[in-house]
C-alpha cells in the first residue's frame, strides 16, 4: 500500500507538461540528488502520469471551487454587460432629456443630441465619433480603477487573508450595479463604473485561492481552467441578457410594453420606470445574481492563506450550522474526504512544479529566504524585491499584452456593429466606412452564442491540446489567430445592408467572432498558468497575481480608450479599418513576437 502511495505521489510530481522547457531543470536536479533507483521511479512516475486522465469530478474541494466560481462572475457581470448597448446608452445620456426616446432601439429612431445640428434619421459621423470616444472612456474606467488597487489589495491579502477581500468586493459590486442602472448622466455612469472596478480588483486573489485550494499538480490544469470557464459563461450570459434586457419597452413588450403584464397602470407608452431608466434592468439582474453569490461566500468561502486556514467568523459558523441542519434532514452516505498525499509524502505538495522535498531544501539554505522552509520548519517571508525575478517579469509582460488588444476589441467591436452602414460603392481596399447597424439585442445574441463556443473549447479542446503541445504551444496558436482575425474584421462593412450579401455577411461575422473568442479562450488560461509558474514561492502568489491583475487592468483601461479614439478618427476620415489595422493588429503582432523573445530569454 505504501509503495502505491509513493508511486502515485511521484507520478503526480512529474505529471505536468505545460512548460516542459522550464520544468526540465528541477527534474534534472531531482535526478542528480536521488540517483539510481530514484531516477527509475521518477521515469516510471512520468509514464504513469501520461496515462492518467483527470476528470472534472476528480477535482478536490469542489465546494470551495463552486463558491469561488460564483464569485468570479462578479467581473463579467459588472464589466461587459453594457457592451451590447453601450452605443445607445451613451447616445441616450448625451442627448437632452426632452429629446430622448428611450423606446427607440436603433440609430434611426431618435434624433441625435448635438444642439448645433438638426435632428437626422441616422447619427452623423461627428456624433458617432463622439459616442465612440465617450464609450471608450466609460469602458476604460472599470479596469483603470482595478489598476489602482490591484497590487495593494494583493499584498494585503498575503498578510491578512483572502476571504475578506472577496466578500467585500462582491458587496460593493452589487451596490455599484444598482447605482449604474439608475444613472442618467455621464458623470454618474463613470462614478459607478469606477466603484465597480475598485470592487473587482480582487481577480488575482481569486486565482491565488484556486492555487491554494488545489495544490496537487495533476489537478491544476483543470482547476486553472475553471475560473476562465466561468468567466466565459458569465460573459455569454451577460452579453446575451444585457442586449435583450436593455430598453425593455421595445425588446420585451409583452412584459413592459403598452399591453405588457407588468404595465399595471396601463400607461400607453409602457412601464414608466422602464422608459425613464431604459438600461436599469440588466444592472438590476446583475445585482441580484451577485447578491446570491455574496450569501454563499459569506457562509461557505473559507480562508486559504497559509497559516490562517483555520480562521473562522460568524458567517462561516452560520454556514456550518445550516449545513449540519440540512444533513440531519437528509442522511448522507459516507463521505470520503480529500486528503493530500503530501500529508504522507511531502513530494506530493507541489505548486505547479515547485518541488518541496526536504532533501532538496536542506542543501539550499538560501532558498529559505525565497519563501521556503527555514530553520525549525518555519516559513520565512519573501522580500518584496526578490519577488520580481526575470521569469516573473517576462510572464507579466505576456499577461499584460493580451488585454491591451483583447479589451480594445471587446469595446470597439460592439460599437462597430452598432454604427450605421455607409455607401461604399466607391470604396477601395483600405478606404471604406460604416458599420453594420445592428440592434443591441442582435449584438448581444451574436456575442452570447459565440461565447458558448468558447465554453466548449475550454471544456473539450483546451485540456487535451494543452497536454499534447504544452501551455506555450496553445498560447502560440492563439497569438497567431488574433492578428489574422483583426485584419479581416473591418471588411464586413463592404457587405453591410440587405440583399444577397446578408447571408455572406452573417457567415463572415460568425467566423470573425468565433475566431477571436477561440483565441481568447486559449490565451487567457495559458497566461494565468505561465504567471503562476513564475511565482518564486506560494507565499507571494497574492502579490504576483495582484501585480498581474494590476498590469492587466491598466491594459484593459488603455486599450478601450486608445481604441475608441482611433476608431473615432477612422470614422471621421472615412477609414473604418484604421483601428483594426493600426492598433489591434499591431499590438497582436507585438504579443506574438514577445512570445518568442520570452522563450529564448527563459530557456
C-alpha positions as CSV (number, residue, x, y, z in Angstrom):
1,X,0.0,0.0,0.0
2,X,2.8,2.4,1.0
3,X,4.6,1.7,-2.3
4,X,1.5,2.5,-4.3
5,X,1.1,5.8,-2.4
6,X,4.7,6.8,-3.1
7,X,4.4,5.8,-6.8
8,X,1.2,7.9,-7.1
9,X,3.0,10.8,-5.5
10,X,5.9,10.6,-7.8
11,X,3.5,10.3,-10.8
12,X,1.8,13.5,-9.7
13,X,5.1,15.2,-9.3
14,X,6.1,14.5,-12.9
15,X,2.7,14.8,-14.5
16,X,2.9,18.4,-15.8
17,X,3.9,19.1,-19.3
18,X,2.6,22.6,-19.7
19,X,6.1,24.2,-19.5
20,X,8.5,21.3,-20.3
21,X,11.4,23.6,-21.0
22,X,11.1,25.4,-17.7
23,X,10.4,22.2,-15.7
24,X,13.3,20.2,-17.0
25,X,15.7,21.9,-14.6
26,X,14.0,20.9,-11.3
27,X,13.5,17.4,-12.7
28,X,17.2,17.1,-13.6
29,X,18.3,18.3,-10.2
30,X,16.0,15.8,-8.6
31,X,17.6,13.1,-10.6
32,X,21.1,14.2,-9.5
33,X,20.1,14.3,-5.9
34,X,18.3,11.0,-6.0
35,X,20.4,8.8,-8.3
36,X,19.9,5.1,-9.2
37,X,16.5,3.7,-8.1
38,X,15.0,7.2,-7.5
39,X,15.8,8.1,-11.2
40,X,14.0,4.9,-12.4
41,X,11.0,5.7,-10.1
42,X,10.7,9.2,-11.5
43,X,10.7,7.8,-15.0
44,X,8.0,5.3,-14.1
45,X,6.0,8.1,-12.5
46,X,6.2,10.1,-15.6
47,X,4.9,7.3,-17.7
48,X,2.1,6.6,-15.3
49,X,1.1,10.3,-15.3
50,X,0.9,10.3,-19.1
51,X,-1.7,7.5,-18.9
52,X,-3.6,9.2,-16.1
53,X,-6.7,11.1,-17.1
54,X,-8.1,13.6,-14.6
55,X,-11.8,14.2,-14.8
56,X,-13.7,17.3,-13.7
57,X,-15.4,15.3,-11.0
58,X,-12.0,14.3,-9.6
59,X,-11.1,17.8,-8.6
60,X,-10.7,18.2,-4.8
61,X,-12.5,20.8,-2.6
62,X,-15.4,21.1,-5.0
63,X,-17.5,23.2,-2.6
64,X,-14.8,25.8,-2.4
65,X,-14.3,25.8,-6.2
66,X,-18.0,26.2,-6.7
67,X,-18.3,29.2,-4.4
68,X,-15.2,30.7,-5.9
69,X,-16.6,30.2,-9.4
70,X,-19.8,32.1,-8.4
71,X,-17.6,34.9,-7.0
72,X,-15.7,35.1,-10.3
73,X,-19.0,36.0,-12.1
74,X,-18.7,39.5,-10.5
75,X,-16.3,40.8,-13.1
76,X,-18.0,39.8,-16.3
77,X,-21.4,40.7,-15.0
78,X,-20.2,44.2,-13.8
79,X,-17.9,44.9,-16.7
80,X,-19.1,43.5,-20.0
81,X,-22.9,43.6,-19.6
82,X,-23.1,47.1,-21.1
83,X,-21.1,46.3,-24.2
84,X,-24.1,45.3,-26.5
85,X,-26.0,48.5,-25.7
86,X,-23.1,50.9,-24.9
87,X,-23.6,52.8,-28.2
88,X,-27.2,53.5,-27.4
89,X,-26.6,54.1,-23.7
90,X,-24.0,56.8,-24.4
91,X,-26.3,58.4,-27.0
92,X,-29.2,58.4,-24.5
93,X,-27.2,60.2,-21.8
94,X,-25.6,62.7,-24.1
95,X,-28.8,64.0,-25.8
96,X,-31.1,66.4,-24.0
97,X,-33.8,64.7,-21.8
98,X,-36.6,66.4,-23.6
99,X,-35.4,64.8,-26.9
100,X,-34.7,61.4,-25.5
101,X,-36.8,58.5,-26.7
102,X,-35.8,55.5,-24.5
103,X,-38.0,53.2,-26.6
104,X,-36.0,53.7,-29.7
105,X,-33.5,50.8,-30.1
106,X,-32.0,51.7,-33.4
107,X,-29.9,54.7,-34.6
108,X,-32.7,55.8,-36.9
109,X,-35.4,56.0,-34.3
110,X,-34.3,59.1,-32.4
111,X,-32.6,62.4,-33.1
112,X,-29.0,63.0,-32.0
113,X,-28.1,65.2,-29.1
114,X,-26.0,67.7,-31.0
115,X,-27.5,71.1,-30.4
116,X,-25.7,72.7,-33.3
117,X,-27.2,70.4,-35.9
118,X,-30.8,69.5,-36.7
119,X,-32.1,66.0,-35.9
120,X,-31.3,63.4,-38.6
121,X,-32.6,59.9,-39.0
122,X,-29.1,58.5,-38.6
123,X,-26.2,59.7,-36.4
124,X,-23.8,61.9,-38.3
125,X,-20.2,60.9,-38.5
126,X,-19.3,63.6,-35.9
127,X,-21.9,62.2,-33.5
128,X,-20.8,58.6,-34.0
129,X,-17.2,59.6,-33.3
130,X,-18.3,61.5,-30.2
131,X,-20.2,58.4,-28.9
132,X,-17.2,56.2,-29.6
133,X,-14.9,58.5,-27.6
134,X,-17.2,58.7,-24.6
135,X,-18.0,54.9,-24.7
136,X,-14.2,54.3,-24.7
137,X,-13.8,56.3,-21.5
138,X,-16.8,54.5,-19.9
139,X,-15.3,51.1,-20.7
140,X,-11.8,52.2,-19.6
141,X,-13.0,53.5,-16.2
142,X,-13.6,50.0,-14.8
143,X,-10.1,48.5,-15.4
144,X,-8.4,51.8,-14.6
145,X,-9.9,51.6,-11.1
146,X,-8.8,47.9,-10.9
147,X,-5.2,49.0,-11.8
148,X,-5.1,51.5,-8.9
149,X,-5.8,49.0,-6.1
150,X,-4.8,45.6,-7.5
151,X,-1.3,45.3,-6.2
152,X,-2.0,46.8,-2.8
153,X,-5.0,44.5,-2.4
154,X,-2.9,41.5,-3.4
155,X,-0.2,42.5,-0.9
156,X,-2.8,42.9,1.9
157,X,-4.3,39.5,1.1
158,X,-0.9,37.9,1.5
159,X,-0.8,39.4,5.0
160,X,-4.4,39.4,6.3
161,X,-6.2,36.8,4.2
162,X,-8.2,36.2,1.0
163,X,-11.7,35.9,2.3
164,X,-12.4,39.4,3.4
165,X,-11.4,41.0,0.0
166,X,-13.5,38.6,-2.0
167,X,-16.6,39.0,0.2
168,X,-16.2,42.8,0.5
169,X,-15.7,43.1,-3.3
170,X,-18.9,41.2,-4.0
171,X,-21.0,43.5,-1.7
172,X,-19.6,46.7,-3.2
173,X,-20.0,45.3,-6.8
174,X,-23.7,44.5,-6.2
175,X,-24.4,48.1,-5.0
176,X,-22.4,49.6,-7.9
177,X,-24.6,47.7,-10.4
178,X,-27.7,49.2,-8.9
179,X,-26.3,52.7,-9.0
180,X,-25.2,52.3,-12.6
181,X,-28.6,51.1,-13.8
182,X,-30.3,54.2,-12.4
183,X,-27.8,56.8,-13.6
184,X,-28.7,59.2,-16.3
185,X,-25.6,61.4,-16.6
186,X,-22.1,60.6,-17.9
187,X,-20.6,61.6,-14.5
188,X,-22.9,59.2,-12.7
189,X,-22.1,56.3,-15.0
190,X,-18.4,57.0,-14.6
191,X,-18.6,57.1,-10.8
192,X,-20.4,53.7,-10.5
193,X,-18.1,52.2,-13.1
194,X,-15.1,53.3,-11.1
195,X,-16.6,51.9,-7.9
196,X,-17.3,48.6,-9.5
197,X,-13.7,48.4,-10.8
198,X,-12.4,49.0,-7.3
199,X,-14.6,46.2,-6.0
200,X,-13.4,43.8,-8.7
201,X,-9.7,44.4,-8.3
202,X,-9.6,41.0,-6.4
203,X,-9.5,38.8,-9.5
204,X,-5.8,38.0,-8.9
205,X,-6.7,37.0,-5.4
206,X,-9.3,34.5,-6.7
207,X,-6.6,32.9,-8.9
208,X,-4.4,32.7,-5.8
209,X,-7.2,31.0,-3.9
210,X,-7.6,28.5,-6.7
211,X,-3.9,27.6,-6.4
212,X,-4.2,27.3,-2.6
213,X,-7.3,25.1,-2.8
214,X,-5.9,22.7,-5.4
215,X,-2.3,22.1,-4.7
216,X,-1.7,18.8,-6.4
217,X,-0.2,19.3,-9.8
218,X,-2.2,16.7,-11.6
219,X,-5.4,18.6,-10.9
220,X,-4.1,22.1,-11.6
221,X,-4.6,22.2,-15.4
222,X,-8.3,21.7,-15.0
223,X,-8.5,23.8,-11.8
224,X,-6.9,26.8,-13.6
225,X,-9.4,26.3,-16.5
226,X,-12.3,26.7,-14.1
227,X,-12.2,30.4,-13.5
228,X,-11.7,31.3,-17.2
229,X,-14.5,28.9,-17.9
230,X,-16.8,30.6,-15.5
231,X,-15.7,34.0,-16.9
232,X,-16.7,32.9,-20.4
233,X,-20.0,31.6,-19.1
234,X,-20.6,34.9,-17.3
235,X,-19.7,36.8,-20.5
236,X,-22.1,34.7,-22.5
237,X,-25.0,35.2,-20.1
238,X,-24.1,38.9,-19.5
239,X,-23.8,39.8,-23.2
240,X,-27.0,38.0,-24.2
241,X,-29.0,39.2,-21.3
242,X,-27.6,42.7,-21.5
243,X,-28.6,43.1,-25.1
244,X,-32.0,41.6,-24.6
245,X,-33.0,43.3,-21.3
246,X,-31.8,46.8,-22.4
247,X,-34.7,49.0,-23.5
248,X,-37.3,46.5,-22.2
249,X,-40.3,48.5,-23.5
250,X,-39.0,47.7,-27.0
251,X,-37.2,44.4,-26.5
252,X,-39.7,42.9,-24.1
253,X,-43.1,44.4,-25.0
254,X,-45.1,41.5,-23.6
255,X,-43.7,42.5,-20.1
256,X,-43.0,46.2,-20.2
257,X,-44.9,47.5,-23.3
258,X,-48.3,49.2,-23.5
259,X,-50.1,45.9,-23.1
260,X,-47.4,44.2,-21.0
261,X,-48.0,42.1,-18.0
262,X,-46.1,44.5,-15.7
263,X,-47.8,47.6,-17.0
264,X,-50.4,47.5,-14.3
265,X,-51.2,51.2,-14.8
266,X,-51.9,50.6,-18.5
267,X,-49.6,53.5,-19.5
268,X,-50.0,53.9,-23.3
269,X,-46.2,54.2,-23.7
270,X,-45.2,51.3,-21.4
271,X,-44.0,50.8,-17.9
272,X,-42.9,54.3,-16.7
273,X,-39.7,53.4,-14.8
274,X,-38.6,51.2,-17.7
275,X,-39.0,54.2,-20.1
276,X,-37.2,56.6,-17.7
277,X,-34.4,54.2,-17.0
278,X,-34.2,52.0,-20.1
279,X,-30.9,50.4,-19.1
280,X,-31.6,49.6,-15.5
281,X,-33.0,46.1,-15.9
282,X,-29.7,44.4,-16.9
283,X,-27.9,46.1,-14.0
284,X,-30.6,45.0,-11.5
285,X,-30.3,41.4,-12.7
286,X,-26.6,41.6,-12.2
287,X,-27.0,42.9,-8.6
288,X,-29.4,40.1,-7.8
289,X,-27.0,37.4,-9.1
290,X,-24.1,38.9,-7.2
291,X,-26.3,39.1,-4.1
292,X,-26.8,35.3,-4.2
293,X,-23.0,34.7,-4.7
294,X,-22.4,37.0,-1.7
295,X,-24.6,35.0,0.6
296,X,-22.8,31.8,-0.4
297,X,-19.4,33.4,0.0
298,X,-20.2,34.7,3.5
299,X,-21.5,31.3,4.6
300,X,-19.1,29.0,2.9
301,X,-15.9,30.5,1.4
302,X,-13.0,29.6,3.7
303,X,-9.7,31.3,4.3
304,X,-6.8,29.8,2.3
305,X,-3.8,32.0,3.3
306,X,-1.1,29.6,4.5
307,X,-1.0,29.6,8.3
308,X,-4.6,31.0,8.7
309,X,-6.6,28.3,7.1
310,X,-8.5,27.5,10.3
311,X,-9.7,31.1,10.8
312,X,-13.5,31.3,11.3
313,X,-16.1,34.1,11.7
314,X,-19.8,34.5,12.3
315,X,-20.6,33.9,8.6
316,X,-18.8,30.6,8.4
317,X,-20.2,29.4,11.7
318,X,-23.7,30.2,10.4
319,X,-22.9,28.4,7.2
320,X,-21.7,25.3,9.1
321,X,-24.8,25.4,11.3
322,X,-27.0,25.4,8.2
323,X,-25.1,22.5,6.6
324,X,-25.4,20.5,9.8
325,X,-29.2,21.1,9.9
326,X,-29.5,20.1,6.3
327,X,-27.6,16.9,6.9
328,X,-29.9,16.0,9.7
329,X,-32.9,16.4,7.4
330,X,-31.3,14.2,4.7
331,X,-29.0,11.4,5.8
332,X,-26.0,11.2,3.5
333,X,-23.8,8.3,2.5
334,X,-20.4,8.0,4.0
335,X,-18.3,10.8,2.6
336,X,-14.7,10.4,1.6
337,X,-12.7,13.5,2.4
338,X,-9.9,14.9,0.3
339,X,-6.5,14.3,1.9
340,X,-3.4,15.4,0.1
341,X,-0.8,12.7,-0.4
342,X,1.6,15.3,0.6
343,X,0.5,14.8,4.2
344,X,2.1,11.3,3.9
345,X,4.9,12.2,1.5
346,X,5.9,15.8,1.0
347,X,6.9,15.2,-2.6
348,X,3.2,15.5,-3.5
349,X,2.8,19.0,-2.1
350,X,3.9,20.8,-5.3
351,X,2.7,24.0,-6.7
352,X,2.9,23.9,-10.5
353,X,6.4,22.3,-10.4
354,X,7.7,23.9,-7.2
355,X,9.2,20.7,-5.6
356,X,9.3,20.7,-1.8
357,X,11.5,17.7,-1.0
358,X,13.2,18.1,2.4
359,X,16.3,16.5,0.8
360,X,16.3,19.3,-1.8
361,X,15.8,22.1,0.5
362,X,18.4,21.2,3.1
363,X,21.5,21.9,0.9
364,X,19.8,25.1,-0.3
365,X,19.5,27.2,2.8
366,X,19.5,30.4,0.8
367,X,16.3,29.1,-0.8
368,X,14.6,29.5,2.6
369,X,14.8,33.2,2.1
370,X,12.6,32.8,-1.0
371,X,9.6,31.7,1.0
372,X,10.7,28.1,1.6
373,X,11.0,26.2,4.8
374,X,13.7,27.7,7.0
375,X,15.4,26.5,10.2
376,X,13.0,24.8,12.5
377,X,10.4,24.3,9.7
378,X,9.2,27.9,9.8
379,X,8.3,29.7,6.6
380,X,10.3,32.9,6.0
381,X,8.7,35.7,4.0
382,X,10.0,36.5,0.6
383,X,11.4,40.1,0.4
384,X,9.4,42.3,-1.9
385,X,12.4,42.9,-4.2
386,X,13.1,39.2,-4.5
387,X,9.6,38.6,-6.0
388,X,10.4,40.2,-9.3
389,X,12.6,37.6,-10.9
390,X,13.3,37.7,-14.7
391,X,10.8,34.8,-15.1
392,X,8.1,36.7,-13.3
393,X,8.7,39.9,-15.3
394,X,8.6,38.0,-18.6
395,X,5.3,36.4,-17.6
396,X,3.9,39.7,-16.5
397,X,4.6,41.3,-20.0
398,X,2.8,38.4,-21.7
399,X,-0.1,38.7,-19.2
400,X,-0.4,42.5,-19.9
401,X,-0.2,42.4,-23.7
402,X,-3.2,40.2,-24.1
403,X,-5.8,42.6,-22.6
404,X,-4.2,45.5,-24.4
405,X,-5.8,44.4,-27.6
406,X,-8.5,42.0,-26.4
407,X,-10.2,44.7,-24.2
408,X,-10.0,47.1,-27.1
409,X,-11.7,44.6,-29.3
410,X,-14.4,44.0,-26.7
411,X,-15.2,47.7,-26.8
412,X,-14.6,48.6,-30.5
413,X,-16.5,45.6,-31.9
414,X,-20.0,46.3,-30.4
415,X,-19.6,50.0,-31.3
416,X,-18.6,49.0,-34.8
417,X,-21.6,46.6,-35.1
418,X,-24.0,49.4,-33.9
419,X,-22.7,52.1,-36.2
420,X,-24.9,52.8,-39.2
421,X,-23.8,51.4,-42.5
422,X,-22.4,53.7,-45.2
423,X,-22.4,53.8,-49.0
424,X,-19.2,52.1,-50.1
425,X,-19.9,52.0,-53.8
426,X,-16.6,53.8,-54.5
427,X,-14.6,52.1,-51.7
428,X,-11.0,50.9,-52.2
429,X,-9.2,48.1,-50.5
430,X,-8.5,50.1,-47.4
431,X,-10.7,53.3,-47.7
432,X,-14.3,52.4,-46.8
433,X,-16.6,53.4,-44.0
434,X,-19.7,52.5,-41.9
435,X,-20.6,49.7,-39.5
436,X,-23.4,47.1,-39.7
437,X,-26.2,49.0,-38.0
438,X,-27.2,46.0,-35.7
439,X,-29.6,46.4,-32.8
440,X,-28.4,45.9,-29.2
441,X,-30.4,42.7,-28.8
442,X,-28.9,41.3,-32.0
443,X,-25.4,42.2,-30.9
444,X,-25.9,40.5,-27.5
445,X,-27.2,37.3,-29.1
446,X,-24.3,37.2,-31.5
447,X,-21.7,37.6,-28.8
448,X,-23.5,35.3,-26.4
449,X,-23.9,32.4,-28.9
450,X,-20.2,32.8,-29.9
451,X,-19.3,32.7,-26.2
452,X,-20.8,29.3,-26.0
453,X,-18.1,28.2,-28.4
454,X,-15.5,29.4,-26.0
455,X,-17.0,27.3,-23.2
456,X,-17.0,24.2,-25.3
457,X,-13.4,24.8,-26.3
458,X,-12.4,25.2,-22.7
459,X,-14.2,22.0,-21.7
460,X,-13.2,19.7,-24.5
461,X,-10.4,21.1,-26.6
462,X,-8.1,23.1,-24.3
463,X,-7.2,20.3,-21.8
464,X,-6.1,17.6,-24.4
465,X,-4.4,20.3,-26.6
466,X,-2.5,21.7,-23.6
467,X,-1.5,18.2,-22.6
468,X,-0.1,17.5,-26.0
469,X,1.7,20.7,-27.0
470,X,2.0,22.5,-23.6
471,X,0.9,25.9,-22.4
472,X,3.3,27.8,-24.7
473,X,2.1,25.9,-27.7
474,X,-1.5,26.6,-27.0
475,X,-0.7,30.3,-26.4
476,X,1.2,30.4,-29.7
477,X,-1.8,29.2,-31.6
478,X,-3.9,31.9,-30.1
479,X,-1.3,34.6,-30.8
480,X,-1.4,33.7,-34.5
481,X,-5.2,33.8,-34.6
482,X,-5.5,37.3,-33.1
483,X,-3.9,39.4,-35.9
484,X,-5.4,37.5,-38.8
485,X,-8.9,37.9,-37.2
486,X,-8.4,41.7,-36.6
487,X,-7.1,42.2,-40.1
488,X,-10.2,40.7,-41.7
489,X,-12.9,42.1,-39.4
490,X,-13.5,45.6,-40.9
491,X,-14.2,44.1,-44.4
492,X,-17.6,43.2,-43.0
493,X,-18.5,46.9,-43.8
494,X,-18.4,46.1,-47.5
495,X,-21.2,43.6,-47.0
496,X,-23.5,45.8,-44.9
497,X,-27.1,46.2,-46.0
498,X,-29.8,43.8,-47.2
499,X,-29.9,41.5,-50.2
500,X,-27.7,38.6,-51.3
501,X,-24.7,39.9,-49.3
502,X,-26.6,39.5,-46.0
503,X,-26.0,35.7,-45.9
504,X,-22.3,36.1,-46.7
505,X,-22.0,38.8,-44.1
506,X,-23.6,36.6,-41.4
507,X,-21.2,33.8,-42.3
508,X,-18.1,36.1,-42.1
509,X,-19.3,37.7,-38.9
510,X,-19.7,34.3,-37.3
511,X,-16.1,33.4,-38.4
512,X,-14.7,36.6,-37.0
513,X,-16.4,36.4,-33.7
514,X,-15.7,32.7,-33.3
515,X,-12.0,33.0,-34.2
516,X,-11.5,35.9,-31.7
517,X,-13.3,34.0,-28.9
518,X,-11.4,30.8,-29.6
519,X,-8.1,32.7,-29.5
520,X,-9.1,34.4,-26.2
521,X,-10.3,31.1,-24.7
522,X,-6.9,29.5,-25.3
523,X,-4.8,32.6,-24.4
524,X,-6.4,33.6,-21.0
525,X,-5.8,30.3,-19.0
526,X,-2.4,29.9,-20.7
527,X,-1.2,33.3,-19.5
528,X,-2.5,32.6,-16.0
529,X,-0.6,29.3,-15.8
530,X,2.6,31.0,-17.1
531,X,2.3,33.7,-14.4
532,X,1.6,31.2,-11.7
533,X,4.5,29.0,-12.8
534,X,6.8,32.0,-12.5
535,X,6.0,32.7,-8.8
536,X,9.1,32.1,-6.7
537,X,7.0,30.8,-3.8
538,X,3.5,30.1,-2.7
539,X,3.6,32.8,-0.1
540,X,3.9,35.5,-2.7
541,X,1.2,34.3,-5.0
542,X,-1.2,37.1,-4.0
543,X,1.5,39.7,-4.7
544,X,2.4,38.1,-8.1
545,X,-1.2,37.8,-9.2
546,X,-2.0,41.2,-7.8
547,X,0.7,42.7,-10.0
548,X,-0.6,40.7,-12.9
549,X,-4.1,42.0,-12.4
550,X,-2.8,45.5,-11.9
551,X,-0.9,45.4,-15.2
552,X,-3.8,43.7,-17.0
553,X,-6.2,46.4,-15.6
554,X,-4.0,49.1,-16.9
555,X,-4.0,47.4,-20.3
556,X,-7.8,47.0,-20.2
557,X,-8.1,50.7,-19.4
558,X,-5.7,51.9,-22.1
559,X,-6.9,49.5,-24.8
560,X,-10.5,50.8,-25.0
561,X,-9.5,54.4,-24.5
562,X,-6.9,54.3,-27.3
563,X,-9.1,52.0,-29.4
564,X,-12.1,54.3,-29.1
565,X,-10.0,57.4,-30.0
566,X,-8.5,55.7,-33.1
567,X,-11.9,54.3,-34.1
568,X,-13.4,57.9,-33.9
569,X,-10.6,59.2,-36.1
570,X,-11.2,56.4,-38.6
571,X,-14.9,57.3,-38.7
572,X,-14.2,60.9,-39.3
573,X,-11.6,60.1,-42.1
574,X,-13.9,57.5,-43.7
575,X,-11.5,54.6,-42.9
576,X,-13.3,52.3,-40.6
577,X,-10.5,49.8,-40.6
578,X,-8.0,52.3,-39.1
579,X,-8.4,51.0,-35.5
580,X,-8.2,47.4,-36.7
581,X,-5.0,47.7,-38.7
582,X,-3.2,50.5,-37.0
583,X,-3.8,49.4,-33.4
584,X,-5.3,45.9,-32.9
585,X,-3.2,44.1,-35.5
586,X,0.0,45.9,-34.3
587,X,-0.5,45.0,-30.7
588,X,-1.3,41.4,-31.5
589,X,1.8,41.1,-33.6
590,X,3.9,42.6,-30.7
591,X,2.4,39.9,-28.4
592,X,3.3,37.2,-30.9
593,X,6.9,38.5,-31.2
594,X,7.3,38.7,-27.4
595,X,6.3,35.1,-27.0
596,X,9.4,34.1,-29.0
597,X,11.6,36.6,-27.1
598,X,10.3,35.3,-23.7
599,X,11.0,31.7,-24.8
600,X,14.6,32.4,-25.7
601,X,15.1,34.5,-22.5
602,X,13.9,31.9,-20.1
603,X,15.4,28.8,-21.6
